[in-house]
Amino acid sequence: MAAPITSIRKHEYIGEEQAQQKLTDLQKQLAEHEEALNSILTIVGELNDMGALEAANSMLQAKEKVASIAIHQASREPITNLINHFLSATDALANMDPNMMKKLTGSITAGVEEANEHLHSGKPLGMIDLLKVLKDPDINRAVRFGVHFLKGMGKELKKE
């Protein structure tokens, strides 16, 4: 009777065998992904034809100079102001009720459309006409909203 197997030895490739195994694996992968590789080569060829690869290579060669220029440009006052404005605007939007914001933007759009319809009427608006339109509930609602908006804005502007 044969002796039982008590250990399994893994065949380890050495030198030439290992290189040959890697080449075989690479050939399998190339065969499996032929279409994707053809697409990549086409894209790289187009980038090379238009000079994008050479430009990218030049940028990589001059990476310290490019980084220095980018940092200098980003630290200029107009750019820092833009970043601060963006952060302030996102802070303001984050603090607003989304439903109110949606209602406000919808009403602004409707107001612009209404104003566009009557933009070229040419009829002057007199003081009596202005007093009459204040009785319209829609106009009165918008005027009340605007007056209270201005009041809140004035209170906030008063703060230091």
VMD Tcl script that builds the backbone (N, CA, C; Angstrom):
set m [mol new atoms 480]
animate dup $m
set s [atomselect $m all]
$s set {name element resname resid chain x y z} {
  {N N MET 1 A 0.828 -1.169 0.000}
  {CA C MET 1 A 0.000 0.000 0.000}
  {C C MET 1 A 0.879 1.241 0.000}
  {N N ALA 2 A 0.438 2.277 -0.674}
  {CA C ALA 2 A 1.237 3.490 -0.816}
  {C C ALA 2 A 1.160 4.334 0.452}
  {N N ALA 3 A 2.171 5.121 0.656}
  {CA C ALA 3 A 2.196 6.001 1.824}
  {C C ALA 3 A 1.260 7.190 1.585}
  {N N PRO 4 A 0.537 7.647 2.612}
  {CA C PRO 4 A -0.382 8.784 2.441}
  {C C PRO 4 A 0.381 10.087 2.165}
  {N N ILE 5 A -0.282 10.996 1.429}
  {CA C ILE 5 A 0.307 12.304 1.121}
  {C C ILE 5 A 0.120 13.190 2.345}
  {N N THR 6 A 1.174 13.714 2.855}
  {CA C THR 6 A 1.089 14.547 4.067}
  {C C THR 6 A 1.398 16.010 3.797}
  {N N SER 7 A 1.949 16.315 2.662}
  {CA C SER 7 A 2.217 17.713 2.335}
  {C C SER 7 A 2.130 17.903 0.833}
  {N N ILE 8 A 1.757 19.135 0.468}
  {CA C ILE 8 A 1.658 19.480 -0.955}
  {C C ILE 8 A 2.700 20.530 -1.235}
  {N N ARG 9 A 3.518 20.246 -2.214}
  {CA C ARG 9 A 4.557 21.201 -2.585}
  {C C ARG 9 A 4.119 21.975 -3.811}
  {N N LYS 10 A 4.193 23.291 -3.707}
  {CA C LYS 10 A 3.857 24.159 -4.834}
  {C C LYS 10 A 5.092 24.300 -5.707}
  {N N HIS 11 A 4.867 24.128 -7.020}
  {CA C HIS 11 A 5.988 24.263 -7.950}
  {C C HIS 11 A 6.297 25.745 -8.121}
  {N N GLU 12 A 7.468 26.149 -7.760}
  {CA C GLU 12 A 7.871 27.540 -7.896}
  {C C GLU 12 A 8.708 27.692 -9.152}
  {N N TYR 13 A 8.300 28.706 -9.935}
  {CA C TYR 13 A 9.026 28.979 -11.166}
  {C C TYR 13 A 10.281 29.769 -10.832}
  {N N ILE 14 A 11.311 29.554 -11.584}
  {CA C ILE 14 A 12.545 30.291 -11.367}
  {C C ILE 14 A 12.997 30.902 -12.677}
  {N N GLY 15 A 13.523 32.114 -12.558}
  {CA C GLY 15 A 14.153 32.805 -13.679}
  {C C GLY 15 A 13.384 32.756 -14.981}
  {N N GLU 16 A 13.862 31.982 -15.932}
  {CA C GLU 16 A 13.318 31.873 -17.289}
  {C C GLU 16 A 11.880 31.373 -17.273}
  {N N GLU 17 A 11.583 30.390 -16.422}
  {CA C GLU 17 A 10.223 29.849 -16.348}
  {C C GLU 17 A 9.241 30.921 -15.887}
  {N N GLN 18 A 9.659 31.736 -14.922}
  {CA C GLN 18 A 8.803 32.792 -14.392}
  {C C GLN 18 A 8.538 33.848 -15.475}
  {N N ALA 19 A 9.551 34.235 -16.208}
  {CA C ALA 19 A 9.387 35.205 -17.292}
  {C C ALA 19 A 8.467 34.644 -18.368}
  {N N GLN 20 A 8.610 33.368 -18.702}
  {CA C GLN 20 A 7.767 32.734 -19.716}
  {C C GLN 20 A 6.311 32.689 -19.239}
  {N N GLN 21 A 6.099 32.403 -17.956}
  {CA C GLN 21 A 4.734 32.359 -17.413}
  {C C GLN 21 A 4.083 33.739 -17.476}
  {N N LYS 22 A 4.854 34.784 -17.171}
  {CA C LYS 22 A 4.330 36.151 -17.233}
  {C C LYS 22 A 3.951 36.529 -18.660}
  {N N LEU 23 A 4.788 36.127 -19.625}
  {CA C LEU 23 A 4.471 36.396 -21.032}
  {C C LEU 23 A 3.203 35.667 -21.461}
  {N N THR 24 A 3.020 34.464 -21.017}
  {CA C THR 24 A 1.821 33.690 -21.347}
  {C C THR 24 A 0.584 34.360 -20.755}
  {N N ASP 25 A 0.678 34.796 -19.507}
  {CA C ASP 25 A -0.448 35.487 -18.871}
  {C C ASP 25 A -0.780 36.783 -19.613}
  {N N LEU 26 A 0.244 37.515 -20.018}
  {CA C LEU 26 A 0.042 38.759 -20.744}
  {C C LEU 26 A -0.628 38.498 -22.092}
  {N N GLN 27 A -0.221 37.447 -22.783}
  {CA C GLN 27 A -0.836 37.090 -24.064}
  {C C GLN 27 A -2.317 36.772 -23.875}
  {N N LYS 28 A -2.648 36.074 -22.811}
  {CA C LYS 28 A -4.052 35.755 -22.530}
  {C C LYS 28 A -4.859 37.029 -22.320}
  {N N GLN 29 A -4.311 37.939 -21.538}
  {CA C GLN 29 A -5.011 39.197 -21.274}
  {C C GLN 29 A -5.175 40.019 -22.550}
  {N N LEU 30 A -4.159 40.052 -23.379}
  {CA C LEU 30 A -4.248 40.777 -24.649}
  {C C LEU 30 A -5.339 40.190 -25.528}
  {N N ALA 31 A -5.441 38.876 -25.567}
  {CA C ALA 31 A -6.456 38.214 -26.387}
  {C C ALA 31 A -7.853 38.479 -25.839}
  {N N GLU 32 A -7.990 38.498 -24.511}
  {CA C GLU 32 A -9.297 38.702 -23.899}
  {C C GLU 32 A -9.797 40.137 -24.070}
  {N N HIS 33 A -8.883 41.101 -24.107}
  {CA C HIS 33 A -9.268 42.512 -24.146}
  {C C HIS 33 A -8.800 43.201 -25.418}
  {N N GLU 34 A -8.840 42.505 -26.514}
  {CA C GLU 34 A -8.340 43.041 -27.782}
  {C C GLU 34 A -9.072 44.312 -28.193}
  {N N GLU 35 A -10.401 44.321 -28.089}
  {CA C GLU 35 A -11.188 45.471 -28.529}
  {C C GLU 35 A -10.874 46.714 -27.682}
  {N N ALA 36 A -10.772 46.522 -26.371}
  {CA C ALA 36 A -10.456 47.641 -25.485}
  {C C ALA 36 A -9.054 48.192 -25.781}
  {N N LEU 37 A -8.107 47.299 -26.005}
  {CA C LEU 37 A -6.744 47.735 -26.311}
  {C C LEU 37 A -6.685 48.500 -27.631}
  {N N ASN 38 A -7.444 48.041 -28.628}
  {CA C ASN 38 A -7.491 48.753 -29.908}
  {C C ASN 38 A -8.052 50.163 -29.718}
  {N N SER 39 A -9.079 50.291 -28.880}
  {CA C SER 39 A -9.653 51.611 -28.607}
  {C C SER 39 A -8.638 52.511 -27.921}
  {N N ILE 40 A -7.930 51.970 -26.937}
  {CA C ILE 40 A -6.922 52.756 -26.226}
  {C C ILE 40 A -5.822 53.208 -27.182}
  {N N LEU 41 A -5.378 52.306 -28.037}
  {CA C LEU 41 A -4.321 52.669 -28.983}
  {C C LEU 41 A -4.797 53.730 -29.968}
  {N N THR 42 A -6.055 53.656 -30.380}
  {CA C THR 42 A -6.610 54.672 -31.275}
  {C C THR 42 A -6.629 56.030 -30.593}
  {N N ILE 43 A -7.080 56.049 -29.328}
  {CA C ILE 43 A -7.134 57.306 -28.572}
  {C C ILE 43 A -5.733 57.882 -28.396}
  {N N VAL 44 A -4.790 57.049 -28.009}
  {CA C VAL 44 A -3.411 57.517 -27.814}
  {C C VAL 44 A -2.840 58.031 -29.139}
  {N N GLY 45 A -3.149 57.358 -30.243}
  {CA C GLY 45 A -2.685 57.817 -31.554}
  {C C GLY 45 A -3.242 59.189 -31.896}
  {N N GLU 46 A -4.535 59.396 -31.627}
  {CA C GLU 46 A -5.159 60.704 -31.888}
  {C C GLU 46 A -4.521 61.789 -31.011}
  {N N LEU 47 A -4.303 61.476 -29.748}
  {CA C LEU 47 A -3.663 62.444 -28.845}
  {C C LEU 47 A -2.255 62.793 -29.322}
  {N N ASN 48 A -1.548 61.803 -29.826}
  {CA C ASN 48 A -0.202 62.040 -30.342}
  {C C ASN 48 A -0.250 62.892 -31.601}
  {N N ASP 49 A -1.210 62.599 -32.492}
  {CA C ASP 49 A -1.318 63.365 -33.743}
  {C C ASP 49 A -1.620 64.844 -33.484}
  {N N MET 50 A -2.421 65.121 -32.477}
  {CA C MET 50 A -2.771 66.521 -32.218}
  {C C MET 50 A -1.775 67.211 -31.291}
  {N N GLY 51 A -0.753 66.495 -30.843}
  {CA C GLY 51 A 0.307 67.096 -30.043}
  {C C GLY 51 A 0.027 67.128 -28.550}
  {N N ALA 52 A -1.052 66.494 -28.115}
  {CA C ALA 52 A -1.406 66.533 -26.696}
  {C C ALA 52 A -0.407 65.749 -25.845}
  {N N LEU 53 A 0.110 64.651 -26.371}
  {CA C LEU 53 A 1.069 63.864 -25.597}
  {C C LEU 53 A 2.377 64.632 -25.406}
  {N N GLU 54 A 2.791 65.319 -26.442}
  {CA C GLU 54 A 4.017 66.119 -26.337}
  {C C GLU 54 A 3.830 67.259 -25.340}
  {N N ALA 55 A 2.636 67.884 -25.364}
  {CA C ALA 55 A 2.353 68.968 -24.414}
  {C C ALA 55 A 2.328 68.435 -22.985}
  {N N ALA 56 A 1.703 67.276 -22.785}
  {CA C ALA 56 A 1.650 66.680 -21.444}
  {C C ALA 56 A 3.048 66.307 -20.968}
  {N N ASN 57 A 3.840 65.772 -21.872}
  {CA C ASN 57 A 5.213 65.417 -21.519}
  {C C ASN 57 A 6.012 66.659 -21.140}
  {N N SER 58 A 5.849 67.734 -21.896}
  {CA C SER 58 A 6.553 68.982 -21.590}
  {C C SER 58 A 6.126 69.537 -20.237}
  {N N MET 59 A 4.830 69.432 -19.943}
  {CA C MET 59 A 4.341 69.903 -18.640}
  {C C MET 59 A 4.935 69.070 -17.511}
  {N N LEU 60 A 5.048 67.776 -17.725}
  {CA C LEU 60 A 5.644 66.923 -16.702}
  {C C LEU 60 A 7.119 67.246 -16.502}
  {N N GLN 61 A 7.806 67.564 -17.594}
  {CA C GLN 61 A 9.222 67.926 -17.500}
  {C C GLN 61 A 9.398 69.220 -16.700}
  {N N ALA 62 A 8.451 70.150 -16.876}
  {CA C ALA 62 A 8.548 71.462 -16.217}
  {C C ALA 62 A 7.576 71.559 -15.044}
  {N N LYS 63 A 7.346 70.455 -14.345}
  {CA C LYS 63 A 6.313 70.413 -13.305}
  {C C LYS 63 A 6.539 71.434 -12.194}
  {N N GLU 64 A 7.770 71.703 -11.826}
  {CA C GLU 64 A 8.026 72.670 -10.757}
  {C C GLU 64 A 7.657 74.081 -11.208}
  {N N LYS 65 A 8.017 74.423 -12.447}
  {CA C LYS 65 A 7.670 75.745 -12.969}
  {C C LYS 65 A 6.161 75.889 -13.114}
  {N N VAL 66 A 5.505 74.832 -13.629}
  {CA C VAL 66 A 4.052 74.869 -13.809}
  {C C VAL 66 A 3.361 75.001 -12.459}
  {N N ALA 67 A 3.821 74.264 -11.458}
  {CA C ALA 67 A 3.220 74.347 -10.121}
  {C C ALA 67 A 3.419 75.735 -9.533}
  {N N SER 68 A 4.583 76.310 -9.745}
  {CA C SER 68 A 4.860 77.653 -9.238}
  {C C SER 68 A 3.922 78.673 -9.879}
  {N N ILE 69 A 3.748 78.592 -11.173}
  {CA C ILE 69 A 2.851 79.517 -11.879}
  {C C ILE 69 A 1.416 79.328 -11.403}
  {N N ALA 70 A 0.978 78.072 -11.259}
  {CA C ALA 70 A -0.392 77.787 -10.822}
  {C C ALA 70 A -0.638 78.341 -9.420}
  {N N ILE 71 A 0.319 78.152 -8.522}
  {CA C ILE 71 A 0.168 78.660 -7.157}
  {C C ILE 71 A 0.139 80.183 -7.159}
  {N N HIS 72 A 0.995 80.789 -7.972}
  {CA C HIS 72 A 1.022 82.253 -8.058}
  {C C HIS 72 A -0.314 82.779 -8.582}
  {N N GLN 73 A -0.843 82.157 -9.620}
  {CA C GLN 73 A -2.108 82.602 -10.198}
  {C C GLN 73 A -3.269 82.402 -9.217}
  {N N ALA 74 A -3.263 81.281 -8.505}
  {CA C ALA 74 A -4.351 80.979 -7.571}
  {C C ALA 74 A -4.319 81.882 -6.345}
  {N N SER 75 A -3.169 82.439 -6.023}
  {CA C SER 75 A -3.073 83.270 -4.829}
  {C C SER 75 A -3.305 84.755 -5.119}
  {N N ARG 76 A -3.616 85.100 -6.360}
  {CA C ARG 76 A -3.911 86.492 -6.685}
  {C C ARG 76 A -5.244 86.902 -6.055}
  {N N GLU 77 A -5.390 88.188 -5.782}
  {CA C GLU 77 A -6.580 88.678 -5.091}
  {C C GLU 77 A -7.892 88.362 -5.821}
  {N N PRO 78 A -7.997 88.530 -7.147}
  {CA C PRO 78 A -9.278 88.191 -7.784}
  {C C PRO 78 A -9.671 86.719 -7.580}
  {N N ILE 79 A -8.705 85.827 -7.597}
  {CA C ILE 79 A -9.013 84.402 -7.433}
  {C C ILE 79 A -9.417 84.111 -5.999}
  {N N THR 80 A -8.698 84.682 -5.032}
  {CA C THR 80 A -9.082 84.453 -3.633}
  {C C THR 80 A -10.443 85.072 -3.340}
  {N N ASN 81 A -10.735 86.230 -3.960}
  {CA C ASN 81 A -12.066 86.822 -3.808}
  {C C ASN 81 A -13.140 85.905 -4.374}
  {N N LEU 82 A -12.863 85.325 -5.541}
  {CA C LEU 82 A -13.819 84.402 -6.160}
  {C C LEU 82 A -14.081 83.196 -5.262}
  {N N ILE 83 A -13.023 82.655 -4.682}
  {CA C ILE 83 A -13.178 81.507 -3.776}
  {C C ILE 83 A -13.990 81.911 -2.552}
  {N N ASN 84 A -13.707 83.082 -1.985}
  {CA C ASN 84 A -14.462 83.559 -0.819}
  {C C ASN 84 A -15.926 83.807 -1.162}
  {N N HIS 85 A -16.199 84.363 -2.350}
  {CA C HIS 85 A -17.590 84.577 -2.782}
  {C C HIS 85 A -18.314 83.241 -2.930}
  {N N PHE 86 A -17.638 82.294 -3.523}
  {CA C PHE 86 A -18.237 80.971 -3.707}
  {C C PHE 86 A -18.570 80.334 -2.357}
  {N N LEU 87 A -17.630 80.417 -1.403}
  {CA C LEU 87 A -17.869 79.843 -0.076}
  {C C LEU 87 A -19.000 80.563 0.640}
  {N N SER 88 A -19.065 81.880 0.513}
  {CA C SER 88 A -20.149 82.641 1.138}
  {C C SER 88 A -21.496 82.298 0.520}
  {N N ALA 89 A -21.524 82.177 -0.801}
  {CA C ALA 89 A -22.774 81.837 -1.481}
  {C C ALA 89 A -23.248 80.444 -1.098}
  {N N THR 90 A -22.324 79.487 -1.036}
  {CA C THR 90 A -22.739 78.134 -0.649}
  {C C THR 90 A -23.184 78.099 0.806}
  {N N ASP 91 A -22.561 78.901 1.662}
  {CA C ASP 91 A -22.994 78.981 3.060}
  {C C ASP 91 A -24.405 79.552 3.140}
  {N N ALA 92 A -24.661 80.621 2.378}
  {CA C ALA 92 A -25.995 81.226 2.379}
  {C C ALA 92 A -27.040 80.242 1.857}
  {N N LEU 93 A -26.720 79.547 0.787}
  {CA C LEU 93 A -27.665 78.575 0.229}
  {C C LEU 93 A -27.902 77.414 1.180}
  {N N ALA 94 A -26.862 77.005 1.894}
  {CA C ALA 94 A -27.012 75.891 2.838}
  {C C ALA 94 A -27.901 76.271 4.014}
  {N N ASN 95 A -27.927 77.555 4.364}
  {CA C ASN 95 A -28.742 78.005 5.486}
  {C C ASN 95 A -30.186 78.296 5.103}
  {N N MET 96 A -30.503 78.313 3.811}
  {CA C MET 96 A -31.868 78.612 3.369}
  {C C MET 96 A -32.701 77.344 3.289}
  {N N ASP 97 A -33.999 77.533 3.503}
  {CA C ASP 97 A -34.943 76.432 3.364}
  {C C ASP 97 A -35.068 76.087 1.883}
  {N N PRO 98 A -34.811 74.836 1.499}
  {CA C PRO 98 A -34.851 74.470 0.082}
  {C C PRO 98 A -36.217 74.719 -0.572}
  {N N ASN 99 A -37.288 74.493 0.164}
  {CA C ASN 99 A -38.619 74.725 -0.415}
  {C C ASN 99 A -38.853 76.205 -0.689}
  {N N MET 100 A -38.393 77.060 0.236}
  {CA C MET 100 A -38.537 78.503 0.024}
  {C C MET 100 A -37.681 78.957 -1.147}
  {N N MET 101 A -36.487 78.398 -1.259}
  {CA C MET 101 A -35.607 78.758 -2.367}
  {C C MET 101 A -36.228 78.351 -3.699}
  {N N LYS 102 A -36.829 77.161 -3.730}
  {CA C LYS 102 A -37.478 76.692 -4.962}
  {C C LYS 102 A -38.643 77.605 -5.327}
  {N N LYS 103 A -39.427 77.996 -4.313}
  {CA C LYS 103 A -40.566 78.886 -4.539}
  {C C LYS 103 A -40.090 80.251 -5.036}
  {N N LEU 104 A -39.011 80.749 -4.427}
  {CA C LEU 104 A -38.474 82.058 -4.803}
  {C C LEU 104 A -37.940 82.051 -6.232}
  {N N THR 105 A -37.172 81.021 -6.600}
  {CA C THR 105 A -36.641 80.975 -7.969}
  {C C THR 105 A -37.765 80.798 -8.988}
  {N N GLY 106 A -38.789 80.023 -8.625}
  {CA C GLY 106 A -39.943 79.874 -9.524}
  {C C GLY 106 A -40.674 81.182 -9.707}
  {N N SER 107 A -40.835 81.951 -8.622}
  {CA C SER 107 A -41.543 83.227 -8.730}
  {C C SER 107 A -40.713 84.256 -9.501}
  {N N ILE 108 A -39.389 84.188 -9.363}
  {CA C ILE 108 A -38.533 85.095 -10.143}
  {C C ILE 108 A -38.677 84.795 -11.635}
  {N N THR 109 A -38.682 83.506 -11.980}
  {CA C THR 109 A -38.839 83.112 -13.379}
  {C C THR 109 A -40.181 83.581 -13.925}
  {N N ALA 110 A -41.233 83.378 -13.149}
  {CA C ALA 110 A -42.569 83.812 -13.591}
  {C C ALA 110 A -42.618 85.332 -13.723}
  {N N GLY 111 A -41.968 86.044 -12.794}
  {CA C GLY 111 A -41.942 87.503 -12.864}
  {C C GLY 111 A -41.210 88.015 -14.085}
  {N N VAL 112 A -40.104 87.372 -14.422}
  {CA C VAL 112 A -39.346 87.779 -15.618}
  {C C VAL 112 A -40.168 87.526 -16.880}
  {N N GLU 113 A -40.864 86.404 -16.924}
  {CA C GLU 113 A -41.699 86.103 -18.097}
  {C C GLU 113 A -42.821 87.126 -18.235}
  {N N GLU 114 A -43.486 87.464 -17.123}
  {CA C GLU 114 A -44.573 88.456 -17.130}
  {C C GLU 114 A -44.037 89.817 -17.565}
  {N N ALA 115 A -42.872 90.198 -17.023}
  {CA C ALA 115 A -42.284 91.493 -17.370}
  {C C ALA 115 A -41.909 91.539 -18.844}
  {N N ASN 116 A -41.431 90.421 -19.380}
  {CA C ASN 116 A -41.068 90.358 -20.802}
  {C C ASN 116 A -42.278 90.565 -21.699}
  {N N GLU 117 A -43.426 90.056 -21.277}
  {CA C GLU 117 A -44.642 90.223 -22.088}
  {C C GLU 117 A -45.035 91.688 -22.204}
  {N N HIS 118 A -44.795 92.472 -21.156}
  {CA C HIS 118 A -45.238 93.868 -21.133}
  {C C HIS 118 A -44.093 94.852 -21.321}
  {N N LEU 119 A -42.945 94.350 -21.678}
  {CA C LEU 119 A -41.753 95.187 -21.786}
  {C C LEU 119 A -41.889 96.266 -22.858}
  {N N HIS 120 A -42.454 95.925 -23.980}
  {CA C HIS 120 A -42.490 96.851 -25.121}
  {C C HIS 120 A -43.877 97.452 -25.340}
  {N N SER 121 A -44.680 97.489 -24.283}
  {CA C SER 121 A -46.028 98.042 -24.453}
  {C C SER 121 A -45.986 99.546 -24.713}
  {N N GLY 122 A -45.007 100.231 -24.150}
  {CA C GLY 122 A -44.854 101.669 -24.405}
  {C C GLY 122 A -45.795 102.522 -23.580}
  {N N LYS 123 A -46.717 101.910 -22.856}
  {CA C LYS 123 A -47.663 102.679 -22.052}
  {C C LYS 123 A -46.978 103.130 -20.760}
  {N N PRO 124 A -46.939 104.428 -20.486}
  {CA C PRO 124 A -46.304 104.898 -19.261}
  {C C PRO 124 A -47.154 104.537 -18.032}
  {N N LEU 125 A -46.476 104.350 -16.908}
  {CA C LEU 125 A -47.154 104.005 -15.669}
  {C C LEU 125 A -47.156 105.241 -14.779}
  {N N GLY 126 A -48.336 105.799 -14.544}
  {CA C GLY 126 A -48.451 107.004 -13.713}
  {C C GLY 126 A -48.655 106.644 -12.256}
  {N N MET 127 A -48.676 107.660 -11.399}
  {CA C MET 127 A -48.838 107.447 -9.971}
  {C C MET 127 A -50.196 106.833 -9.654}
  {N N ILE 128 A -51.229 107.280 -10.325}
  {CA C ILE 128 A -52.578 106.739 -10.088}
  {C C ILE 128 A -52.600 105.261 -10.494}
  {N N ASP 129 A -51.974 104.930 -11.639}
  {CA C ASP 129 A -51.904 103.530 -12.091}
  {C C ASP 129 A -51.158 102.676 -11.065}
  {N N LEU 130 A -50.110 103.243 -10.494}
  {CA C LEU 130 A -49.321 102.527 -9.502}
  {C C LEU 130 A -50.161 102.233 -8.255}
  {N N LEU 131 A -50.936 103.223 -7.816}
  {CA C LEU 131 A -51.811 103.009 -6.660}
  {C C LEU 131 A -52.887 101.975 -6.971}
  {N N LYS 132 A -53.393 101.965 -8.183}
  {CA C LYS 132 A -54.433 101.011 -8.573}
  {C C LYS 132 A -53.882 99.571 -8.583}
  {N N VAL 133 A -52.660 99.403 -9.111}
  {CA C VAL 133 A -52.121 98.036 -9.210}
  {C C VAL 133 A -51.758 97.473 -7.844}
  {N N LEU 134 A -51.580 98.353 -6.847}
  {CA C LEU 134 A -51.301 97.849 -5.502}
  {C C LEU 134 A -52.496 97.087 -4.921}
  {N N LYS 135 A -53.690 97.309 -5.476}
  {CA C LYS 135 A -54.869 96.579 -5.016}
  {C C LYS 135 A -54.914 95.160 -5.582}
  {N N ASP 136 A -54.129 94.905 -6.624}
  {CA C ASP 136 A -54.039 93.540 -7.181}
  {C C ASP 136 A -53.344 92.661 -6.136}
  {N N PRO 137 A -53.977 91.546 -5.725}
  {CA C PRO 137 A -53.393 90.709 -4.658}
  {C C PRO 137 A -51.999 90.168 -4.996}
  {N N ASP 138 A -51.751 89.838 -6.252}
  {CA C ASP 138 A -50.448 89.307 -6.635}
  {C C ASP 138 A -49.365 90.370 -6.502}
  {N N ILE 139 A -49.667 91.565 -6.975}
  {CA C ILE 139 A -48.697 92.655 -6.891}
  {C C ILE 139 A -48.484 93.051 -5.438}
  {N N ASN 140 A -49.579 93.130 -4.674}
  {CA C ASN 140 A -49.479 93.497 -3.267}
  {C C ASN 140 A -48.625 92.483 -2.508}
  {N N ARG 141 A -48.803 91.210 -2.805}
  {CA C ARG 141 A -48.007 90.154 -2.151}
  {C C ARG 141 A -46.519 90.335 -2.459}
  {N N ALA 142 A -46.206 90.619 -3.727}
  {CA C ALA 142 A -44.801 90.802 -4.127}
  {C C ALA 142 A -44.211 92.057 -3.503}
  {N N VAL 143 A -44.993 93.137 -3.420}
  {CA C VAL 143 A -44.505 94.379 -2.824}
  {C C VAL 143 A -44.268 94.175 -1.330}
  {N N ARG 144 A -45.216 93.500 -0.650}
  {CA C ARG 144 A -45.024 93.205 0.776}
  {C C ARG 144 A -43.765 92.370 0.986}
  {N N PHE 145 A -43.579 91.351 0.135}
  {CA C PHE 145 A -42.391 90.512 0.233}
  {C C PHE 145 A -41.134 91.357 0.059}
  {N N GLY 146 A -41.147 92.237 -0.944}
  {CA C GLY 146 A -39.992 93.096 -1.214}
  {C C GLY 146 A -39.710 94.058 -0.079}
  {N N VAL 147 A -40.755 94.642 0.502}
  {CA C VAL 147 A -40.569 95.590 1.603}
  {C C VAL 147 A -39.964 94.877 2.810}
  {N N HIS 148 A -40.494 93.697 3.135}
  {CA C HIS 148 A -39.960 92.962 4.281}
  {C C HIS 148 A -38.561 92.407 3.990}
  {N N PHE 149 A -38.315 92.062 2.740}
  {CA C PHE 149 A -36.962 91.646 2.348}
  {C C PHE 149 A -35.982 92.783 2.597}
  {N N LEU 150 A -36.366 93.996 2.161}
  {CA C LEU 150 A -35.503 95.161 2.356}
  {C C LEU 150 A -35.321 95.479 3.843}
  {N N LYS 151 A -36.373 95.287 4.639}
  {CA C LYS 151 A -36.265 95.530 6.077}
  {C C LYS 151 A -35.263 94.560 6.707}
  {N N GLY 152 A -35.367 93.269 6.373}
  {CA C GLY 152 A -34.427 92.281 6.901}
  {C C GLY 152 A -33.015 92.551 6.442}
  {N N MET 153 A -32.883 92.956 5.204}
  {CA C MET 153 A -31.564 93.267 4.655}
  {C C MET 153 A -30.970 94.461 5.387}
  {N N GLY 154 A -31.794 95.479 5.643}
  {CA C GLY 154 A -31.319 96.662 6.357}
  {C C GLY 154 A -30.888 96.341 7.768}
  {N N LYS 155 A -31.638 95.467 8.453}
  {CA C LYS 155 A -31.252 95.058 9.810}
  {C C LYS 155 A -29.889 94.387 9.801}
  {N N GLU 156 A -29.687 93.506 8.834}
  {CA C GLU 156 A -28.422 92.774 8.744}
  {C C GLU 156 A -27.275 93.729 8.386}
  {N N LEU 157 A -27.532 94.717 7.529}
  {CA C LEU 157 A -26.493 95.669 7.146}
  {C C LEU 157 A -26.096 96.555 8.329}
  {N N LYS 158 A -27.031 96.761 9.277}
  {CA C LYS 158 A -26.759 97.589 10.433}
  {C C LYS 158 A -25.766 96.928 11.388}
  {N N LYS 159 A -25.764 95.574 11.400}
  {CA C LYS 159 A -24.868 94.821 12.296}
  {C C LYS 159 A -23.413 95.037 11.877}
  {N N GLU 160 A -22.541 94.979 12.846}
  {CA C GLU 160 A -21.118 95.139 12.549}
  {C C GLU 160 A -20.427 93.827 12.498}
}
mol reanalyze $m
mol bondsrecalc $m
mol representation Tube
mol addrep $m
